[in-house]
């Protein structure tokens, strides 16, 4: 049976800034039971790690990717491989937001090829991004 993790678990696990809470998170995450996160957890964790902890973008992306690649961590809502690819779009710069990356990944995982977005920075990889009908 799979259980869900919320953002606080992921953030404490990755930052280890509070030894007691980090140990609690590690006991749950590292014991190997099936766990899942959503795109919302990924986006929230990215926001907290960048804005509160000032984690540099490349290290932040690498940490989230390493976390999602753990065997017992599943991804709810769409294929984890697309979520990982979405995160890679965020790595080089601030051009692609973490939220847009997860929206991109959801669309790609569903086989959608057309995206309507007013955001000039929305990732175009594999999508026909349109601003008008």
Secondary structure, DSSP 8 states (H G I E B T S, - for coil): --EE--HHHHHHHHH--SHHHHHHHHHHHHT---EEEEHHHHHHHHHHHHHTS---HHHHHHHHHHHHTSTTEEEESS-HHHHHHHHHHHHS-SSS-HHHHHHHHHHHHTT--EEE---TTS--TTSEEES--
